[in-house]
Amino acid sequence: MTQIREIVDVDATSKILASWRGVFTATRRESVVFSRRRKDRRATKQMHGIACVLLLTITRSAVALARTRAVLFQTNFDLRRASGALRDFPRAFSNWGVAEWKQFGLPPLRLSVQSAQPDGEDSAGGARIIYYEGDRGLEESGGIEFVAVQTARDLLQPWGSPGVIMRPLPGGGGKPHEDVMFAQLLRECNGGLLSQCGTPLPRPFLVNPATRSTLGRIAGACAYDKTVRKRY
């Protein structure tokens, strides 16, 4: 009887140990699965964070490109010479009055022209346009800059190329007149003084054909008649 009891006790003990072993193994498996899930959630959160940062960076870059217009040139671009040409460039429209702006369906624009100094190794400077408003035209209301830079970008060439950019001053810019100014800048880059500074990359879609045609008529009239009386 004693031997039978010992055998029964050993068998029961074995079953208990096996049961506990099974519980331990199951618990360990659940722990491993839980740990893996935590790691997966952390990895997912990290990926979401990286995606958000990339999206924010791309959005900021797109906004910057939208606010800054550029005329890109090939690598033979003479930066310093372009900077000097840009300082003279605003003369093409700085003296326009009611008659000229009316050709584009716009009211006259009060402005002054200043030099834009280099703001880093990438920039050679250019011209700054200051807008004025009010009855006496003495209150500044923003402005833009035309600057020659070593690295200009557009949507077709976001990695950059030498060129000329038109960018708003802090808190300014956004006037419809700037479409005309940029069209005039393209004229200068494709046949004026700026065309002597390098070879611009082809971007024929940047300007409305009607705006280009009107600028040509105004330039022709000014060349023909430089008095107050205008002929279009």
MDAnalysis code that builds the backbone (N, CA, C; Angstrom):
import MDAnalysis as mda
import numpy as np

u = mda.Universe.empty(696, n_residues=232, atom_resindex=np.repeat(np.arange(232), 3), trajectory=True)
u.add_TopologyAttr("name", ["N", "CA", "C"] * 232)
u.add_TopologyAttr("resid", np.arange(1, 233))
u.add_TopologyAttr("resname", ["MET", "THR", "GLN", "ILE", "ARG", "GLU", "ILE", "VAL", "ASP", "VAL", "ASP", "ALA", "THR", "SER", "LYS", "ILE", "LEU", "ALA", "SER", "TRP", "ARG", "GLY", "VAL", "PHE", "THR", "ALA", "THR", "ARG", "ARG", "GLU", "SER", "VAL", "VAL", "PHE", "SER", "ARG", "ARG", "ARG", "LYS", "ASP", "ARG", "ARG", "ALA", "THR", "LYS", "GLN", "MET", "HIS", "GLY", "ILE", "ALA", "CYS", "VAL", "LEU", "LEU", "LEU", "THR", "ILE", "THR", "ARG", "SER", "ALA", "VAL", "ALA", "LEU", "ALA", "ARG", "THR", "ARG", "ALA", "VAL", "LEU", "PHE", "GLN", "THR", "ASN", "PHE", "ASP", "LEU", "ARG", "ARG", "ALA", "SER", "GLY", "ALA", "LEU", "ARG", "ASP", "PHE", "PRO", "ARG", "ALA", "PHE", "SER", "ASN", "TRP", "GLY", "VAL", "ALA", "GLU", "TRP", "LYS", "GLN", "PHE", "GLY", "LEU", "PRO", "PRO", "LEU", "ARG", "LEU", "SER", "VAL", "GLN", "SER", "ALA", "GLN", "PRO", "ASP", "GLY", "GLU", "ASP", "SER", "ALA", "GLY", "GLY", "ALA", "ARG", "ILE", "ILE", "TYR", "TYR", "GLU", "GLY", "ASP", "ARG", "GLY", "LEU", "GLU", "GLU", "SER", "GLY", "GLY", "ILE", "GLU", "PHE", "VAL", "ALA", "VAL", "GLN", "THR", "ALA", "ARG", "ASP", "LEU", "LEU", "GLN", "PRO", "TRP", "GLY", "SER", "PRO", "GLY", "VAL", "ILE", "MET", "ARG", "PRO", "LEU", "PRO", "GLY", "GLY", "GLY", "GLY", "LYS", "PRO", "HIS", "GLU", "ASP", "VAL", "MET", "PHE", "ALA", "GLN", "LEU", "LEU", "ARG", "GLU", "CYS", "ASN", "GLY", "GLY", "LEU", "LEU", "SER", "GLN", "CYS", "GLY", "THR", "PRO", "LEU", "PRO", "ARG", "PRO", "PHE", "LEU", "VAL", "ASN", "PRO", "ALA", "THR", "ARG", "SER", "THR", "LEU", "GLY", "ARG", "ILE", "ALA", "GLY", "ALA", "CYS", "ALA", "TYR", "ASP", "LYS", "THR", "VAL", "ARG", "LYS", "ARG", "TYR"])
u.atoms.positions = np.array([
    [0.834, -1.207, 0.000],
    [0.000, 0.000, 0.000],
    [0.865, 1.252, 0.000],
    [1.948, 1.187, 0.737],
    [2.856, 2.347, 0.804],
    [3.442, 2.646, -0.567],
    [3.838, 1.619, -1.301],
    [4.394, 1.822, -2.649],
    [3.353, 2.420, -3.585],
    [2.098, 1.934, -3.448],
    [1.027, 2.461, -4.315],
    [0.815, 3.937, -4.041],
    [0.829, 4.309, -2.751],
    [0.655, 5.721, -2.403],
    [1.803, 6.568, -2.961],
    [3.017, 6.047, -2.847],
    [4.165, 6.811, -3.380],
    [4.044, 7.010, -4.876],
    [3.574, 5.952, -5.552],
    [3.418, 6.069, -7.011],
    [2.345, 7.099, -7.342],
    [1.255, 7.051, -6.588],
    [0.161, 8.010, -6.810],
    [0.632, 9.416, -6.536],
    [1.405, 9.585, -5.444],
    [1.892, 10.925, -5.098],
    [2.833, 11.464, -6.176],
    [3.692, 10.591, -6.645],
    [4.633, 11.009, -7.707],
    [3.883, 11.371, -8.974],
    [2.881, 10.575, -9.292],
    [2.103, 10.843, -10.503],
    [1.338, 12.157, -10.374],
    [0.768, 12.383, -9.210],
    [0.029, 13.637, -8.989],
    [0.968, 14.837, -9.043],
    [2.134, 14.614, -8.425],
    [3.129, 15.715, -8.457],
    [3.559, 16.025, -9.874],
    [3.754, 15.014, -10.677],
    [4.155, 15.197, -12.074],
    [3.092, 15.964, -12.844],
    [1.820, 15.569, -12.557],
    [0.729, 16.263, -13.247],
    [0.663, 17.732, -12.837],
    [0.882, 17.983, -11.549],
    [0.859, 19.380, -11.068],
    [1.988, 20.182, -11.702],
    [3.188, 19.538, -11.707],
    [4.323, 20.232, -12.318],
    [4.092, 20.497, -13.799],
    [3.522, 19.515, -14.485],
    [3.229, 19.690, -15.911],
    [2.209, 20.808, -16.114],
    [1.223, 20.846, -15.199],
    [0.200, 21.889, -15.297],
    [0.811, 23.271, -15.096],
    [1.669, 23.366, -14.058],
    [2.318, 24.650, -13.820],
    [3.245, 25.039, -14.961],
    [3.904, 24.002, -15.515],
    [4.784, 24.258, -16.653],
    [4.001, 24.815, -17.837],
    [2.801, 24.232, -18.058],
    [1.945, 24.714, -19.137],
    [1.485, 26.142, -18.900],
    [1.108, 26.405, -17.637],
    [0.683, 27.781, -17.302],
    [1.835, 28.760, -17.515],
    [3.048, 28.376, -17.053],
    [4.218, 29.244, -17.223],
    [4.530, 29.503, -18.686],
    [4.435, 28.406, -19.484],
    [4.714, 28.555, -20.928],
    [3.702, 29.460, -21.599],
    [2.421, 29.288, -21.253],
    [1.374, 30.122, -21.839],
    [1.550, 31.573, -21.439],
    [1.894, 31.774, -20.137],
    [2.117, 33.138, -19.656],
    [3.291, 33.784, -20.364],
    [4.332, 32.983, -20.556],
    [5.517, 33.513, -21.241],
    [5.192, 33.880, -22.679],
    [4.394, 33.013, -23.346],
    [3.999, 33.313, -24.722],
    [3.193, 34.599, -24.795],
    [2.243, 34.748, -23.856],
    [1.434, 35.964, -23.823],
    [2.309, 37.192, -23.573],
    [3.306, 37.023, -22.699],
    [4.220, 38.136, -22.421],
    [5.013, 38.526, -23.657],
    [5.489, 37.509, -24.399],
    [6.242, 37.785, -25.631],
    [5.367, 38.480, -26.659],
    [4.110, 37.972, -26.801],
    [3.181, 38.582, -27.751],
    [2.886, 40.021, -27.363],
    [2.662, 40.257, -26.048],
    [2.377, 41.618, -25.564],
    [3.561, 42.548, -25.819],
    [4.776, 42.001, -25.566],
    [5.977, 42.806, -25.798],
    [6.122, 43.170, -27.275],
    [5.845, 42.179, -28.134],
    [5.929, 42.454, -29.573],
    [4.899, 43.496, -29.992],
    [3.703, 43.407, -29.425],
    [2.663, 44.387, -29.756],
    [3.066, 45.780, -29.314],
    [3.680, 45.881, -28.137],
    [4.146, 47.185, -27.667],
    [5.204, 47.747, -28.605],
    [6.145, 46.869, -29.033],
    [7.175, 47.321, -29.964],
    [6.565, 47.743, -31.295],
    [5.568, 46.996, -31.752],
    [4.902, 47.343, -33.013],
    [4.207, 48.693, -32.891],
    [3.534, 48.915, -31.725],
    [2.854, 50.198, -31.538],
    [3.857, 51.342, -31.497],
    [4.991, 51.112, -30.819],
    [6.025, 52.151, -30.778],
    [6.565, 52.436, -32.175],
    [6.817, 51.370, -32.927],
    [7.324, 51.546, -34.292],
    [6.315, 52.290, -35.153],
    [5.019, 51.956, -34.972],
    [3.961, 52.632, -35.729],
    [3.910, 54.113, -35.385],
    [4.020, 54.422, -34.078],
    [4.017, 55.823, -33.652],
    [5.219, 56.574, -34.222],
    [6.376, 55.904, -34.209],
    [7.577, 56.533, -34.776],
    [7.411, 56.806, -36.268],
    [6.827, 55.830, -36.974],
    [6.600, 56.015, -38.411],
    [5.613, 57.147, -38.652],
    [4.570, 57.219, -37.830],
    [3.619, 58.323, -37.972],
    [4.303, 59.664, -37.723],
    [5.182, 59.698, -36.712],
    [5.902, 60.936, -36.420],
    [6.797, 61.361, -37.572],
    [7.528, 60.390, -38.138],
    [8.399, 60.691, -39.282],
    [7.579, 61.168, -40.472],
    [6.435, 60.508, -40.713],
    [5.571, 60.905, -41.833],
    [5.050, 62.317, -41.638],
    [4.679, 62.671, -40.390],
    [4.184, 64.027, -40.115],
    [5.265, 65.071, -40.359],
    [6.511, 64.764, -39.929],
    [7.619, 65.700, -40.142],
    [7.893, 65.888, -41.631],
    [7.899, 64.785, -42.385],
    [8.124, 64.874, -43.831],
    [7.019, 65.668, -44.509],
    [5.767, 65.420, -44.101],
    [4.641, 66.137, -44.694],
    [4.727, 67.619, -44.390],
    [5.105, 67.966, -43.153],
    [5.245, 69.371, -42.783],
    [6.357, 70.034, -43.580],
    [7.484, 69.309, -43.750],
    [8.606, 69.861, -44.516],
    [8.221, 70.086, -45.974],
    [7.528, 69.097, -46.562],
    [7.101, 69.230, -47.956],
    [6.111, 70.372, -48.110],
    [5.191, 70.511, -47.142],
    [4.199, 71.580, -47.198],
    [4.869, 72.939, -47.120],
    [5.822, 73.082, -46.195],
    [6.529, 74.361, -46.070],
    [7.313, 74.674, -47.335],
    [7.933, 73.665, -47.924],
    [8.680, 73.880, -49.159],
    [7.760, 74.313, -50.293],
    [6.577, 73.681, -50.371],
    [5.613, 74.036, -51.412],
    [5.118, 75.465, -51.230],
    [4.864, 75.847, -49.970],
    [4.416, 77.219, -49.688],
    [5.506, 78.216, -50.056],
    [6.746, 77.879, -49.713],
    [7.863, 78.763, -50.053],
    [8.013, 78.924, -51.554],
    [7.889, 77.815, -52.286],
    [7.965, 77.891, -53.743],
    [6.816, 78.695, -54.323],
    [5.627, 78.566, -53.711],
    [4.467, 79.303, -54.208],
    [4.625, 80.803, -53.992],
    [5.265, 81.192, -52.896],
    [5.438, 82.619, -52.592],
    [6.654, 83.213, -53.297],
    [7.596, 82.372, -53.683],
    [8.809, 82.852, -54.343],
    [8.815, 82.390, -55.797],
    [8.830, 83.348, -56.711],
    [8.902, 83.007, -58.137],
    [10.360, 83.077, -58.584],
    [10.698, 82.240, -59.527],
    [12.105, 82.144, -59.921],
    [12.242, 82.001, -61.422],
    [13.341, 82.563, -61.935],
    [13.782, 82.333, -63.303],
    [15.124, 81.636, -63.191],
    [15.176, 80.378, -63.579],
    [16.385, 79.581, -63.435],
    [17.264, 79.691, -64.677],
    [18.575, 79.684, -64.445],
    [19.556, 79.767, -65.517],
    [20.427, 78.518, -65.509],
    [21.143, 78.352, -66.596],
    [22.138, 77.291, -66.648],
    [23.342, 77.685, -65.792],
    [24.294, 76.790, -65.662],
    [25.410, 77.008, -64.733],
    [26.352, 78.133, -65.146],
    [26.171, 78.693, -66.341],
    [27.055, 79.775, -66.794],
    [26.577, 81.139, -66.300],
    [25.720, 81.170, -65.286],
    [25.100, 82.397, -64.798],
    [26.122, 83.258, -64.052],
    [26.226, 84.560, -64.471],
    [27.123, 85.519, -63.826],
    [26.345, 86.223, -62.713],
    [26.563, 85.799, -61.483],
    [25.755, 86.257, -60.353],
    [25.925, 87.751, -60.094],
    [27.135, 88.239, -60.056],
    [27.381, 89.648, -59.735],
    [26.876, 90.568, -60.847],
    [27.062, 90.172, -62.059],
    [26.560, 90.981, -63.167],
    [25.033, 91.025, -63.153],
    [24.419, 89.908, -62.818],
    [22.959, 89.865, -62.732],
    [22.449, 90.763, -61.618],
    [23.174, 90.813, -60.518],
    [22.778, 91.683, -59.410],
    [22.757, 93.141, -59.841],
    [23.774, 93.564, -60.603],
    [23.798, 94.932, -61.110],
    [22.668, 95.207, -62.090],
    [22.372, 94.225, -62.955],
    [21.276, 94.404, -63.916],
    [19.935, 94.488, -63.204],
    [19.771, 93.762, -62.108],
    [18.511, 93.796, -61.364],
    [18.269, 95.152, -60.711],
    [19.332, 95.844, -60.344],
    [19.157, 97.158, -59.727],
    [18.595, 98.164, -60.733],
    [18.871, 97.955, -62.022],
    [18.323, 98.838, -63.061],
    [16.983, 98.339, -63.598],
    [16.702, 97.075, -63.385],
    [15.515, 96.457, -63.970],
    [14.195, 97.162, -63.630],
    [13.938, 97.616, -62.378],
    [12.626, 98.219, -62.062],
    [12.303, 99.493, -62.824],
    [13.282, 100.080, -63.500],
    [12.999, 101.288, -64.289],
    [11.967, 100.997, -65.375],
    [11.834, 99.732, -65.746],
    [10.891, 99.357, -66.800],
    [9.451, 99.650, -66.411],
    [9.148, 99.704, -65.087],
    [7.761, 99.939, -64.668],
    [7.640, 100.910, -63.497],
    [8.753, 101.373, -62.926],
    [8.677, 102.215, -61.727],
    [8.022, 103.570, -61.990],
    [8.071, 104.044, -63.225],
    [7.472, 105.342, -63.556],
    [6.117, 105.226, -64.248],
    [5.562, 104.041, -64.294],
    [4.262, 103.867, -64.913],
    [3.188, 104.621, -64.133],
    [2.225, 105.114, -64.878],
    [1.098, 105.810, -64.272],
    [-0.206, 105.093, -64.552],
    [-1.264, 105.866, -64.561],
    [-2.602, 105.304, -64.756],
    [-2.709, 104.605, -66.114],
    [-2.182, 105.248, -67.164],
    [-2.348, 104.721, -68.527],
    [-1.718, 103.339, -68.686],
    [-0.507, 103.166, -68.138],
    [0.186, 101.894, -68.316],
    [-0.482, 100.758, -67.530],
    [-0.748, 100.998, -66.258],
    [-1.358, 99.939, -65.446],
    [-2.771, 99.607, -65.917],
    [-3.427, 100.584, -66.513],
    [-4.783, 100.345, -67.020],
    [-4.787, 99.298, -68.131],
    [-3.678, 99.181, -68.854],
    [-3.589, 98.183, -69.919],
    [-3.740, 96.750, -69.396],
    [-3.466, 96.571, -68.117],
    [-3.581, 95.252, -67.487],
    [-4.811, 95.160, -66.579],
    [-5.656, 96.185, -66.625],
    [-6.845, 96.203, -65.778],
    [-6.529, 96.447, -64.317],
    [-5.434, 97.171, -64.036],
    [-5.006, 97.396, -62.662],
    [-4.953, 98.884, -62.341],
    [-5.173, 99.244, -61.076],
    [-5.027, 100.651, -60.681],
    [-3.555, 101.021, -60.610],
    [-3.239, 102.303, -60.585],
    [-1.834, 102.704, -60.480],
    [-1.238, 102.242, -59.147],
    [0.062, 102.058, -59.145],
    [0.758, 101.553, -57.965],
    [1.853, 102.535, -57.553],
    [1.764, 103.011, -56.310],
    [2.814, 103.874, -55.782],
    [3.931, 102.989, -55.237],
    [5.141, 103.254, -55.678],
    [6.271, 102.434, -55.234],
    [7.565, 103.223, -55.274],
    [8.555, 102.707, -54.591],
    [9.916, 103.251, -54.658],
    [10.876, 102.093, -54.846],
    [12.042, 102.376, -55.395],
    [13.036, 101.352, -55.703],
    [14.273, 101.574, -54.843],
    [14.715, 100.508, -54.175],
    [15.927, 100.547, -53.362],
    [16.830, 99.387, -53.752],
    [18.060, 99.440, -53.291],
    [18.978, 98.328, -53.518],
    [18.749, 97.256, -52.458],
    [18.763, 96.003, -52.883],
    [18.681, 94.870, -51.955],
    [20.093, 94.339, -51.758],
    [20.564, 94.370, -50.529],
    [21.927, 93.952, -50.234],
    [22.013, 92.420, -50.139],
    [23.188, 91.855, -50.407],
    [23.357, 90.400, -50.237],
    [23.047, 89.992, -48.802],
    [22.320, 88.883, -48.633],
    [21.971, 88.423, -47.290],
    [22.591, 87.074, -46.963],
    [23.681, 86.747, -47.654],
    [24.376, 85.486, -47.401],
    [25.269, 85.137, -48.569],
    [25.983, 84.026, -48.433],
    [26.887, 83.604, -49.504],
    [26.139, 83.224, -50.761],
    [24.887, 82.821, -50.616],
    [24.105, 82.368, -51.767],
    [23.531, 83.519, -52.569],
    [23.426, 84.707, -51.969],
    [22.766, 85.847, -52.605],
    [23.772, 86.923, -52.973],
    [23.548, 87.558, -54.137],
    [24.396, 88.664, -54.569],
    [23.655, 89.997, -54.506],
    [22.400, 89.984, -54.021],
    [21.632, 91.220, -53.938],
    [20.905, 91.530, -55.230],
    [20.265, 92.710, -55.243],
    [19.489, 93.100, -56.410],
    [18.694, 94.358, -56.131],
    [17.378, 94.307, -56.345],
    [16.520, 95.477, -56.174],
    [15.378, 95.159, -55.224],
    [14.962, 96.183, -54.487],
    [13.839, 96.055, -53.556],
    [12.764, 97.072, -53.946],
    [11.528, 96.599, -54.023],
    [10.386, 97.453, -54.355],
    [9.546, 97.638, -53.101],
    [9.325, 98.887, -52.711],
    [8.492, 99.204, -51.550],
    [7.180, 99.798, -52.038],
    [6.049, 99.246, -51.565],
    [4.731, 99.768, -51.919],
    [4.297, 100.831, -50.911],
    [3.493, 101.785, -51.416],
    [2.941, 102.826, -50.548],
    [1.449, 102.939, -50.820],
    [0.728, 103.332, -49.784],
    [-0.704, 103.548, -49.929],
    [-1.121, 104.724, -49.071],
    [-2.386, 105.137, -49.184],
    [-2.879, 106.301, -48.466],
    [-3.043, 107.483, -49.394],
    [-3.716, 108.506, -48.908],
    [-3.987, 109.696, -49.729],
    [-2.693, 110.382, -50.165],
    [-1.721, 110.374, -49.272],
    [-0.456, 111.037, -49.610],
    [0.605, 110.044, -50.085],
    [0.282, 108.766, -50.042],
    [1.223, 107.754, -50.513],
    [2.480, 107.643, -49.685],
    [2.370, 107.897, -48.368],
    [3.537, 107.879, -47.505],
    [3.566, 106.675, -46.568],
    [2.538, 105.870, -46.568],
    [2.469, 104.724, -45.665],
    [2.896, 103.455, -46.388],
    [3.951, 102.815, -45.885],
    [4.439, 101.590, -46.519],
    [3.427, 100.466, -46.361],
    [3.276, 99.667, -47.418],
    [2.316, 98.558, -47.378],
    [2.922, 97.293, -47.982],
    [4.155, 96.979, -47.559],
    [4.805, 95.768, -48.041],
    [5.713, 96.026, -49.221],
    [6.081, 94.955, -49.880],
    [6.960, 95.075, -51.033],
    [7.545, 93.728, -51.426],
    [8.432, 93.765, -52.415],
    [9.073, 92.549, -52.916],
    [10.541, 92.840, -53.229],
    [11.286, 91.767, -53.441],
    [12.682, 91.878, -53.842],
    [12.939, 91.056, -55.097],
    [13.829, 91.566, -55.927],
    [14.367, 90.817, -57.063],
    [15.848, 90.584, -56.764],
    [16.216, 89.323, -56.553],
    [17.561, 89.018, -56.067],
    [18.196, 87.925, -56.928],
    [19.482, 88.104, -57.230],
    [20.256, 87.062, -57.925],
    [20.826, 86.105, -56.878],
    [20.585, 84.815, -57.057],
    [21.016, 83.825, -56.075],
    [21.729, 82.667, -56.772],
    [22.548, 81.986, -56.005],
    [23.269, 80.846, -56.540],
    [22.383, 79.612, -56.656],
    [21.352, 79.540, -55.796],
    [20.460, 78.376, -55.800],
    [19.008, 78.847, -55.806],
    [18.409, 78.873, -56.980],
    [16.987, 79.157, -57.129],
    [16.261, 77.850, -57.428],
    [14.991, 77.773, -57.064],
    [14.228, 76.528, -57.245],
    [12.857, 76.825, -57.830],
    [12.360, 75.869, -58.593],
    [10.968, 75.885, -59.015],
    [10.450, 74.452, -58.969],
    [9.186, 74.255, -59.338],
    [8.577, 72.934, -59.213],
    [9.204, 71.912, -60.153],
    [9.775, 72.377, -61.277],
    [10.410, 71.457, -62.221],
    [11.850, 71.132, -61.842],
    [12.445, 71.962, -61.005],
    [13.839, 71.751, -60.614],
    [14.005, 72.109, -59.131],
    [13.409, 71.317, -58.227],
    [13.455, 71.655, -56.800],
    [14.847, 71.529, -56.197],
    [15.785, 70.831, -56.855],
    [17.141, 70.707, -56.326],
    [17.950, 71.981, -56.540],
    [17.467, 72.878, -57.424],
    [18.081, 74.190, -57.520],
    [19.014, 74.396, -58.691],
    [19.150, 75.676, -59.063],
    [20.024, 76.105, -60.145],
    [20.237, 77.609, -59.974],
    [21.327, 78.180, -60.505],
    [21.501, 79.637, -60.399],
    [20.339, 80.368, -61.057],
    [20.024, 81.540, -60.542],
    [18.917, 82.271, -61.147],
    [18.554, 83.533, -60.406],
    [17.381, 84.044, -60.750],
    [16.826, 85.272, -60.169],
    [15.500, 84.914, -59.517],
    [15.295, 85.397, -58.304],
    [14.035, 85.135, -57.619],
    [13.313, 86.442, -57.317],
    [12.005, 86.365, -57.309],
    [11.155, 87.473, -56.878],
    [10.436, 86.995, -55.627],
    [10.749, 87.596, -54.485],
    [10.195, 87.127, -53.220],
    [9.574, 88.287, -52.448],
    [8.515, 88.014, -51.690],
    [7.875, 89.080, -50.916],
    [8.713, 89.451, -49.702],
    [8.649, 90.712, -49.314],
    [9.261, 91.129, -48.067],
    [8.405, 90.628, -46.907],
    [8.973, 90.507, -45.707],
    [8.180, 90.036, -44.565],
    [6.920, 90.886, -44.363],
    [5.791, 90.225, -44.359],
    [4.523, 90.913, -44.158],
    [4.003, 91.644, -45.378],
    [4.622, 91.444, -46.547],
    [4.194, 92.177, -47.732],
    [4.065, 91.283, -48.938],
    [3.858, 91.897, -50.086],
    [3.698, 91.154, -51.331],
    [2.266, 90.719, -51.545],
    [2.019, 90.076, -52.666],
    [0.690, 89.551, -52.953],
    [-0.176, 90.444, -53.812],
    [0.357, 91.556, -54.308],
    [-0.439, 92.433, -55.164],
    [-0.529, 91.847, -56.578],
    [-1.662, 92.077, -57.267],
    [-1.788, 91.562, -58.641],
    [-0.793, 92.190, -59.608],
    [-0.268, 93.355, -59.258],
    [0.732, 94.002, -60.104],
    [1.988, 93.152, -60.250],
    [2.218, 92.263, -59.282],
    [3.442, 91.452, -59.296],
    [3.461, 90.460, -60.457],
    [2.290, 90.068, -60.956],
    [2.258, 89.210, -62.145],
    [2.883, 89.930, -63.336],
    [2.593, 91.221, -63.437],
    [3.140, 92.031, -64.527],
    [4.646, 92.225, -64.334],
    [5.045, 92.477, -63.097],
    [6.473, 92.664, -62.815],
    [7.266, 91.406, -63.151],
    [6.717, 90.253, -62.785],
    [7.421, 89.007, -63.075],
    [7.488, 88.758, -64.578],
    [6.417, 89.110, -65.291],
    [6.436, 88.969, -66.747],
    [7.513, 89.868, -67.356],
    [7.662, 91.073, -66.794],
    [8.707, 91.977, -67.267],
    [10.094, 91.418, -66.948],
    [10.219, 90.756, -65.793],
    [11.483, 90.121, -65.438],
    [11.846, 89.043, -66.455],
    [10.869, 88.269, -66.881],
    [11.125, 87.234, -67.888],
    [11.565, 87.852, -69.207],
    [10.974, 88.993, -69.567],
    [11.397, 89.693, -70.789],
    [12.867, 90.082, -70.687],
    [13.261, 90.572, -69.517],
    [14.650, 90.975, -69.328],
    [15.599, 89.776, -69.380],
    [15.128, 88.640, -68.868],
    [15.968, 87.445, -68.856],
    [16.093, 86.810, -70.237],
    [15.138, 87.093, -71.103],
    [15.132, 86.470, -72.431],
    [15.418, 87.452, -73.567],
    [15.963, 88.624, -73.246],
    [16.279, 89.553, -74.319],
    [16.821, 90.880, -73.836],
    [16.806, 91.102, -72.533],
    [17.316, 92.341, -71.973],
    [18.700, 92.170, -71.376],
    [19.018, 93.026, -70.386],
    [20.339, 92.984, -69.773],
    [20.602, 91.655, -69.060],
    [19.568, 91.087, -68.465],
    [19.765, 89.840, -67.737],
    [20.088, 88.666, -68.659],
    [19.693, 88.780, -69.930],
    [20.015, 87.702, -70.875],
    [21.508, 87.647, -71.163],
    [22.234, 88.738, -70.847],
    [23.678, 88.776, -71.039],
    [24.440, 88.151, -69.867],
    [23.689, 87.759, -68.831],
    [24.316, 87.188, -67.640],
    [24.315, 85.664, -67.657],
    [23.630, 85.068, -68.623],
    [23.566, 83.620, -68.702],
    [22.423, 83.173, -69.592],
    [22.224, 81.869, -69.673],
    [21.166, 81.292, -70.514],
    [20.048, 80.769, -69.629],
    [18.855, 81.388, -69.710],
    [17.753, 80.929, -68.860],
    [17.210, 79.578, -69.310],
    [16.754, 78.804, -68.355],
    [16.105, 77.536, -68.683],
    [14.712, 77.816, -69.236],
    [14.275, 77.062, -70.241],
    [12.977, 77.359, -70.875],
    [11.803, 77.093, -69.932],
    [11.009, 78.143, -69.724],
    [9.777, 78.020, -68.946],
    [8.713, 78.899, -69.614],
    [8.261, 78.561, -70.829],
    [7.339, 79.440, -71.571],
    [5.965, 79.573, -70.927],
    [5.607, 78.657, -70.035],
    [4.279, 78.661, -69.442],
    [4.158, 79.629, -68.257],
    [5.250, 80.290, -67.870],
    [5.220, 81.120, -66.672],
    [4.444, 82.418, -66.849],
    [4.247, 82.869, -68.078],
    [3.621, 84.167, -68.321],
    [2.417, 84.021, -69.223],
    [1.372, 84.767, -68.882],
    [0.187, 84.834, -69.721],
    [0.555, 85.495, -71.056],
    [0.207, 84.883, -72.194],
    [0.552, 85.484, -73.496],
    [0.007, 86.897, -73.667],
    [-1.184, 87.160, -73.123],
    [-1.759, 88.498, -73.236],
    [-0.911, 89.518, -72.491],
    [-0.411, 89.139, -71.314],
    [0.468, 90.032, -70.549],
    [1.755, 90.287, -71.305],
    [2.320, 89.249, -71.907],
    [3.547, 89.399, -72.680],
    [3.336, 90.352, -73.856],
    [2.205, 90.205, -74.529],
    [1.903, 91.057, -75.676],
    [1.742, 92.518, -75.264],
    [1.050, 92.754, -74.136],
    [0.837, 94.120, -73.656],
    [2.153, 94.769, -73.258],
    [3.019, 94.020, -72.618],
    [4.338, 94.551, -72.262],
    [5.125, 94.940, -73.500],
    [5.007, 94.143, -74.545],
    [5.684, 94.474, -75.791],
    [5.164, 95.773, -76.388],
    [3.839, 95.980, -76.333],
    [3.266, 97.226, -76.866],
    [3.727, 98.432, -76.059],
    [3.750, 98.289, -74.745],
    [4.176, 99.404, -73.895],
    [5.645, 99.728, -74.143],
    [6.478, 98.690, -74.242],
    [7.896, 98.919, -74.495],
    [8.105, 99.594, -75.847],
    [7.346, 99.160, -76.854],
    [7.454, 99.783, -78.175],
    [7.009, 101.226, -78.162],
    [5.926, 101.520, -77.436],
    [5.420, 102.891, -77.376],
    [6.388, 103.794, -76.639],
    [6.985, 103.273, -75.549],
    [7.931, 104.084, -74.799],
    [9.186, 104.365, -75.620],
    [9.596, 103.395, -76.394],
    [10.758, 103.621, -77.241],
    [10.457, 104.632, -78.342],
    [9.211, 104.633, -78.833],
    [8.828, 105.534, -79.914],
    [8.560, 106.956, -79.404],
    [7.932, 107.022, -78.219],
    [7.535, 108.328, -77.700],
    [7.854, 108.392, -76.216],
    [8.900, 109.090, -75.832],
    [9.313, 109.169, -74.439],
    [8.773, 110.412, -73.735],
    [7.859, 111.089, -74.369],
    [7.227, 112.243, -73.727],
    [6.061, 111.777, -72.870],
    [5.365, 112.691, -72.265],
    [4.239, 112.368, -71.394],
    [3.123, 111.712, -72.194],
    [2.930, 112.127, -73.444],
    [1.877, 111.567, -74.270],
    [2.260, 110.151, -74.705],
    [1.361, 109.178, -74.413],
    [1.629, 107.767, -74.714],
    [0.803, 107.330, -75.916],
    [1.338, 106.428, -76.696],
    [0.625, 105.848, -77.830],
    [0.690, 104.335, -77.729],
    [-0.466, 103.719, -77.703],
    [-0.526, 102.256, -77.616],
    [-1.226, 101.704, -78.847],
])
